[in-house]
């Protein structure tokens, strides 16, 4: 192919890739087969894709047309393509955050501590402390960086036998974000052993009954009975504690993708919006009581107040079964604490208290680095083939098993 044809094709590639990516769901710069598009350029790319396609067709049929490369051609972002650069940037950011002391947060025009902005909720730190680290609450700085380095390298590796989205192509892997090392060996800080407390006898029975029901009939045979609310696009990954990787029920430590949140403040209210799936919680700060226990929500009923520079949010009234966190009961209460401890660092703590599920409350803590806007929509419901295929496959398998049992032997 001549240069006269190849040049416009190369110019068009990032725009066509932007159009192909229906919803990038990440505020990070999106990588499209060797091109880096920042947030604003990503938005423009989708609108220009159709026009660029026409340009390509003209170039193919009219080789006499010569196109010049536009000025300001996007370049690679080192932290999105080089794990060593990503690790160094994370270590530098961690040191810079640790150096901030006695920092006073800014305040809004109406006098509240100003937490508004965009934050990364990804983490490589496991929720529970691994058995091999029993009794060790903290790594040394050197150990923490080495553990982080290994996690990044594993996250960046490619398994050709796994058929799934290539998140790295769109700069959406955890290591391509501003995720930081953590000296803690677990997100759980209370109890001191870094482990979820034992289940109560009642909770053990509830879980055993749920397993028995699932064995009696696969819950995947119907949309209504499918227990995974994320697969059903009812909620995203953040209906509750705002953590990825360390989300209750997961100890794999994966940083995850689409792990961003936005905090918006107005007089008397705070809004916390998380991806994926556009989960939004409107939090009154005026001291009003919770809704009656008969009124329930997948995201719960949140009420907030200020304790010094910390926003404290208490959430109850979760739908059960649903967002019940490891088999929690209708009495589950989530208490979150948001504290801006530096210009680019938000400390996030949460406590889960459910006497009908755990023998004692438990608390986790992490930090959220500030990131650049915007927050891209994760459009889950648009042609949710995953849900349709899961249900159809389960129904087909059930029919096959029923036919075998009914046939003469």
C-alpha positions as CSV (number, residue, x, y, z in Angstrom):
1,X,0.0,0.0,0.0
2,X,1.4,3.4,-0.9
3,X,2.2,6.1,1.6
4,X,-0.6,8.3,0.1
5,X,-3.1,5.7,1.2
6,X,-1.4,4.6,4.4
7,X,-1.2,8.1,5.9
8,X,-4.9,8.8,6.1
9,X,-5.4,5.2,7.4
10,X,-3.0,5.8,10.2
11,X,-4.6,9.1,11.0
12,X,-8.0,7.5,11.1
13,X,-7.1,4.5,13.3
14,X,-7.5,6.1,16.8
15,X,-10.8,7.7,15.8
16,X,-12.2,4.4,14.6
17,X,-11.0,2.6,17.6
18,X,-12.7,5.3,19.8
19,X,-15.9,4.6,18.0
20,X,-15.5,0.8,18.4
21,X,-15.0,1.2,22.2
22,X,-18.7,1.8,23.1
23,X,-18.0,3.0,26.7
24,X,-14.5,3.2,27.9
25,X,-15.7,3.5,31.5
26,X,-12.4,4.9,32.7
27,X,-11.1,8.4,33.3
28,X,-7.6,7.2,32.3
29,X,-6.1,8.0,28.9
30,X,-7.4,5.3,26.6
31,X,-4.9,3.4,24.5
32,X,-6.1,2.4,21.1
33,X,-3.6,0.2,19.3
34,X,-0.7,2.4,19.8
35,X,-2.4,5.8,20.1
36,X,-3.1,7.6,23.4
37,X,-6.3,9.7,23.6
38,X,-6.9,11.9,26.6
39,X,-10.4,12.4,28.0
40,X,-11.4,15.4,25.9
41,X,-9.8,13.9,22.8
42,X,-11.7,10.7,23.4
43,X,-15.0,12.5,23.4
44,X,-14.2,14.4,20.2
45,X,-13.0,11.1,18.6
46,X,-16.4,9.5,18.8
47,X,-18.0,12.4,17.0
48,X,-15.4,12.5,14.3
49,X,-15.3,8.8,13.6
50,X,-17.9,8.9,10.9
51,X,-16.2,11.7,9.1
52,X,-12.9,9.9,9.3
53,X,-14.3,6.8,7.8
54,X,-15.3,8.8,4.8
55,X,-11.7,10.2,4.6
56,X,-10.4,6.6,4.6
57,X,-12.7,5.6,1.7
58,X,-11.7,8.6,-0.3
59,X,-8.1,7.8,0.3
60,X,-8.5,4.2,-0.9
61,X,-10.3,5.3,-4.1
62,X,-8.3,8.5,-4.7
63,X,-4.6,7.7,-4.1
64,X,-3.7,11.1,-5.5
65,X,-4.9,12.7,-2.2
66,X,-2.1,13.3,0.2
67,X,-2.9,13.9,3.9
68,X,-0.7,15.6,6.4
69,X,-0.4,14.4,10.0
70,X,-2.2,16.8,12.3
71,X,-0.2,18.9,14.7
72,X,-0.1,17.8,18.3
73,X,-0.2,14.0,17.5
74,X,-0.9,12.1,20.7
75,X,2.0,10.3,22.2
76,X,2.3,7.3,24.5
77,X,1.8,7.7,28.2
78,X,4.7,5.8,29.8
79,X,2.8,4.6,32.8
80,X,0.2,3.0,30.5
81,X,2.6,0.9,28.5
82,X,5.6,0.4,30.7
83,X,5.3,-1.5,34.1
84,X,8.6,-0.1,35.3
85,X,7.4,3.5,34.7
86,X,4.1,2.7,36.4
87,X,5.8,1.2,39.4
88,X,8.2,4.2,39.8
89,X,5.3,6.7,39.4
90,X,3.4,4.8,42.1
91,X,6.3,4.8,44.5
92,X,7.0,8.5,43.9
93,X,3.3,9.3,44.6
94,X,3.3,7.3,47.8
95,X,6.5,9.1,49.1
96,X,5.0,12.5,48.2
97,X,1.8,11.7,50.0
98,X,3.7,10.4,53.1
99,X,5.6,13.7,53.2
100,X,2.5,15.7,53.7
101,X,2.0,16.5,57.4
102,X,-0.4,18.8,59.4
103,X,-2.3,19.5,56.2
104,X,-5.5,21.5,56.5
105,X,-8.1,20.8,53.8
106,X,-9.8,23.6,52.0
107,X,-13.4,24.5,52.7
108,X,-16.5,25.1,50.6
109,X,-18.2,28.4,50.4
110,X,-20.7,27.3,53.0
111,X,-18.0,26.1,55.4
112,X,-17.8,22.3,54.9
113,X,-14.4,20.5,54.3
114,X,-14.0,20.4,50.5
115,X,-13.8,16.7,49.4
116,X,-15.2,17.2,45.9
117,X,-13.3,15.6,43.0
118,X,-12.5,12.3,41.4
119,X,-10.8,9.4,43.1
120,X,-9.3,6.0,42.2
121,X,-10.7,3.2,44.3
122,X,-8.4,0.4,43.0
123,X,-6.1,-1.5,45.3
124,X,-3.8,-4.5,45.1
125,X,-4.1,-5.0,48.9
126,X,-6.2,-8.1,49.8
127,X,-9.1,-7.6,52.1
128,X,-8.0,-10.2,54.6
129,X,-4.4,-10.8,55.8
130,X,-2.8,-13.9,54.2
131,X,-2.1,-16.8,56.6
132,X,1.6,-16.6,55.7
133,X,1.6,-13.0,57.1
134,X,-0.1,-13.8,60.4
135,X,0.9,-11.3,63.1
136,X,2.5,-8.9,60.5
137,X,0.3,-5.9,60.1
138,X,2.7,-3.8,58.0
139,X,5.4,-4.3,55.4
140,X,8.6,-2.3,55.4
141,X,8.7,0.2,52.6
142,X,11.0,-2.0,50.7
143,X,8.7,-5.0,51.2
144,X,5.6,-3.1,50.2
145,X,7.2,-1.9,47.0
146,X,8.4,-5.4,46.1
147,X,4.9,-6.8,46.7
148,X,3.4,-4.0,44.6
149,X,5.9,-4.7,41.8
150,X,4.9,-8.4,41.7
151,X,1.2,-7.5,41.7
152,X,1.7,-5.1,38.8
153,X,3.7,-7.7,36.8
154,X,1.1,-10.3,37.3
155,X,-1.7,-7.8,36.4
156,X,0.2,-6.8,33.2
157,X,0.8,-10.4,32.1
158,X,-1.3,-11.9,29.3
159,X,-2.8,-15.4,29.4
160,X,-3.6,-16.3,25.7
161,X,-6.0,-19.1,26.9
162,X,-8.3,-16.5,28.6
163,X,-10.9,-15.1,26.2
164,X,-12.0,-11.8,27.6
165,X,-11.7,-8.1,27.1
166,X,-8.1,-6.9,26.6
167,X,-8.3,-4.2,29.2
168,X,-4.7,-3.1,28.6
169,X,-5.6,-2.1,25.1
170,X,-7.7,0.6,26.6
171,X,-5.4,1.5,29.5
172,X,-7.9,0.1,32.0
173,X,-5.8,-2.4,33.9
174,X,-5.2,-1.6,37.5
175,X,-1.4,-1.1,36.9
176,X,-2.1,1.5,34.3
177,X,-3.9,3.7,36.9
178,X,-2.4,5.8,39.7
179,X,-2.8,2.9,42.1
180,X,-0.3,3.1,44.9
181,X,1.6,0.6,47.1
182,X,0.3,0.0,50.6
183,X,2.4,-0.9,53.6
184,X,-0.6,-2.7,55.2
185,X,-0.8,-6.4,54.6
186,X,-4.6,-6.4,54.6
187,X,-7.3,-3.8,54.3
188,X,-8.9,-5.0,57.5
189,X,-7.4,-3.1,60.4
190,X,-9.9,-4.4,63.1
191,X,-9.8,-7.1,64.3
192,X,-6.0,-6.9,64.7
193,X,-5.5,-10.2,62.9
194,X,-6.7,-8.7,59.7
195,X,-9.4,-11.3,59.2
196,X,-13.2,-11.2,59.0
197,X,-14.7,-12.3,62.3
198,X,-16.4,-15.7,62.5
199,X,-20.0,-16.1,61.3
200,X,-22.7,-16.4,63.9
201,X,-24.7,-19.7,63.9
202,X,-27.6,-18.0,62.3
203,X,-25.5,-16.7,59.4
204,X,-24.0,-20.2,58.9
205,X,-27.5,-21.6,58.6
206,X,-28.5,-18.9,56.2
207,X,-25.6,-19.6,54.0
208,X,-26.1,-23.4,54.2
209,X,-29.8,-23.0,53.2
210,X,-28.8,-20.8,50.2
211,X,-26.3,-23.4,49.1
212,X,-28.9,-26.2,49.4
213,X,-31.4,-24.2,47.4
214,X,-28.8,-23.6,44.6
215,X,-28.1,-27.3,44.5
216,X,-31.8,-28.1,44.2
217,X,-32.1,-25.8,41.2
218,X,-29.5,-23.7,39.5
219,X,-30.5,-20.0,40.2
220,X,-29.0,-19.1,36.8
221,X,-32.1,-20.5,35.0
222,X,-33.9,-17.3,35.6
223,X,-33.1,-13.6,35.5
224,X,-35.0,-13.0,38.7
225,X,-33.3,-15.7,40.6
226,X,-29.8,-15.0,39.4
227,X,-28.0,-13.9,42.5
228,X,-25.3,-11.8,40.8
229,X,-26.7,-8.2,40.8
230,X,-23.7,-7.0,38.8
231,X,-24.3,-9.5,36.0
232,X,-28.0,-8.3,36.0
233,X,-26.8,-4.7,35.8
234,X,-28.9,-3.9,38.9
235,X,-25.9,-2.5,40.7
236,X,-22.2,-2.1,39.9
237,X,-19.3,-3.3,42.1
238,X,-19.7,-0.5,44.6
239,X,-23.1,-1.0,46.2
240,X,-21.6,-0.7,49.6
241,X,-17.9,-0.3,50.6
242,X,-16.2,1.7,47.8
243,X,-13.4,-0.8,47.2
244,X,-12.2,-2.9,44.4
245,X,-9.9,-5.8,45.0
246,X,-10.6,-5.6,48.7
247,X,-14.4,-5.8,48.2
248,X,-16.0,-8.1,50.8
249,X,-15.9,-11.7,49.5
250,X,-12.8,-11.2,47.4
251,X,-9.3,-11.7,48.6
252,X,-7.5,-11.9,45.3
253,X,-6.0,-8.4,45.6
254,X,-6.7,-7.5,42.0
255,X,-6.8,-3.8,41.4
256,X,-9.7,-4.1,39.0
257,X,-11.0,-1.9,36.2
258,X,-13.6,0.9,36.1
259,X,-12.6,1.7,39.7
260,X,-13.3,5.4,39.9
261,X,-15.6,7.6,42.1
262,X,-16.7,11.2,42.1
263,X,-17.7,13.2,45.2
264,X,-20.0,16.2,44.7
265,X,-21.0,18.5,47.5
266,X,-23.8,21.1,47.8
267,X,-25.2,22.8,51.0
268,X,-26.8,20.0,53.0
269,X,-25.9,17.1,50.7
270,X,-23.1,15.0,49.4
271,X,-23.3,12.8,46.3
272,X,-21.0,9.8,45.8
273,X,-21.1,8.3,42.3
274,X,-19.1,5.2,41.6
275,X,-18.3,3.1,38.5
276,X,-19.1,0.7,37.2
277,X,-22.8,0.9,36.5
278,X,-23.3,4.5,37.6
279,X,-24.2,3.8,41.2
280,X,-25.1,7.1,42.8
281,X,-25.8,7.8,46.5
282,X,-27.4,11.1,47.5
283,X,-26.5,11.6,51.2
284,X,-28.4,14.2,53.3
285,X,-26.3,16.0,55.9
286,X,-29.1,17.8,57.7
287,X,-29.6,15.3,60.6
288,X,-32.8,13.8,59.3
289,X,-33.5,10.2,60.4
290,X,-33.2,7.1,58.3
291,X,-36.2,5.9,56.3
292,X,-38.5,3.3,57.9
293,X,-37.1,-0.2,57.8
294,X,-39.8,-1.2,55.4
295,X,-38.3,1.1,52.7
296,X,-35.3,-0.5,51.2
297,X,-32.8,0.2,48.4
298,X,-30.1,-1.8,46.7
299,X,-27.7,1.0,47.6
300,X,-29.2,1.4,51.1
301,X,-30.3,4.5,52.8
302,X,-27.4,6.9,53.6
303,X,-27.2,9.7,56.2
304,X,-24.1,11.8,56.8
305,X,-22.6,14.3,59.2
306,X,-19.3,15.9,59.8
307,X,-16.8,15.1,62.6
308,X,-14.1,17.7,62.3
309,X,-12.7,17.3,58.8
310,X,-14.2,13.8,58.3
311,X,-17.4,13.1,56.5
312,X,-19.1,10.2,58.3
313,X,-21.8,8.3,56.4
314,X,-24.1,5.6,57.9
315,X,-26.0,3.4,55.5
316,X,-28.8,0.9,56.4
317,X,-32.0,-0.5,54.8
318,X,-30.2,-2.7,52.2
319,X,-32.3,-5.1,50.2
320,X,-31.8,-8.7,51.4
321,X,-31.1,-10.9,49.6
322,X,-29.2,-8.6,47.3
323,X,-26.5,-6.2,48.5
324,X,-26.0,-8.3,51.7
325,X,-22.2,-8.7,51.8
326,X,-21.2,-12.2,52.6
327,X,-24.7,-13.3,53.6
328,X,-25.4,-10.3,55.8
329,X,-28.9,-9.8,57.3
330,X,-31.5,-7.0,57.0
331,X,-29.9,-5.4,60.0
332,X,-26.5,-4.7,58.3
333,X,-25.1,-1.2,58.9
334,X,-22.2,0.3,56.9
335,X,-20.3,3.3,58.4
336,X,-17.9,5.1,56.1
337,X,-15.4,7.8,57.0
338,X,-13.9,10.1,54.3
339,X,-11.0,12.3,55.3
340,X,-8.8,14.4,52.9
341,X,-5.3,13.9,54.4
342,X,-3.4,15.7,51.6
343,X,-4.1,17.6,48.4
344,X,-4.2,14.4,46.4
345,X,-5.1,11.7,49.0
346,X,-8.4,10.7,50.5
347,X,-8.4,8.3,53.4
348,X,-11.3,5.9,53.3
349,X,-12.4,3.8,56.2
350,X,-15.5,1.6,56.6
351,X,-17.0,-0.6,59.3
352,X,-19.6,-3.3,58.8
353,X,-21.8,-4.1,61.8
354,X,-24.3,-6.9,61.7
355,X,-24.8,-8.9,64.9
356,X,-26.9,-11.4,63.1
357,X,-24.0,-12.2,60.7
358,X,-20.6,-11.7,62.4
359,X,-19.6,-12.2,66.0
360,X,-18.2,-8.6,66.1
361,X,-18.0,-5.6,63.8
362,X,-15.0,-5.3,61.5
363,X,-13.2,-2.3,59.9
364,X,-11.1,-1.8,56.8
365,X,-9.0,1.2,55.7
366,X,-7.3,2.4,52.5
367,X,-6.4,5.5,50.6
368,X,-7.9,6.8,47.3
369,X,-5.6,8.9,45.1
370,X,-7.1,11.9,43.4
371,X,-7.4,11.5,39.7
372,X,-8.2,13.8,36.8
373,X,-11.8,14.1,35.4
374,X,-14.1,13.0,33.9
375,X,-15.9,9.9,35.1
376,X,-16.9,7.9,32.1
377,X,-20.2,6.0,32.1
378,X,-20.1,2.2,32.2
379,X,-23.2,1.3,30.1
380,X,-24.0,-2.1,31.5
381,X,-27.5,-2.6,30.2
382,X,-26.9,-1.9,26.5
383,X,-27.2,-5.4,24.9
384,X,-26.3,-7.3,28.0
385,X,-25.4,-10.5,26.1
386,X,-23.6,-11.9,29.2
387,X,-26.9,-12.1,31.2
388,X,-28.9,-13.5,28.3
389,X,-26.3,-16.1,27.5
390,X,-25.9,-17.2,31.1
391,X,-29.7,-17.7,31.6
392,X,-30.2,-19.4,28.2
393,X,-27.3,-21.7,28.8
394,X,-28.5,-22.7,32.2
395,X,-32.0,-23.3,30.9
396,X,-30.6,-25.5,28.1
397,X,-28.5,-27.5,30.5
398,X,-31.4,-28.0,32.8
399,X,-33.6,-29.2,29.9
400,X,-30.9,-31.7,28.8
401,X,-30.6,-33.1,32.3
402,X,-34.4,-33.4,32.6
403,X,-34.5,-35.3,29.2
404,X,-31.9,-37.7,30.4
405,X,-33.7,-38.5,33.6
406,X,-37.0,-39.0,31.7
407,X,-35.6,-41.3,29.0
408,X,-35.8,-45.1,29.3
409,X,-32.5,-46.7,30.5
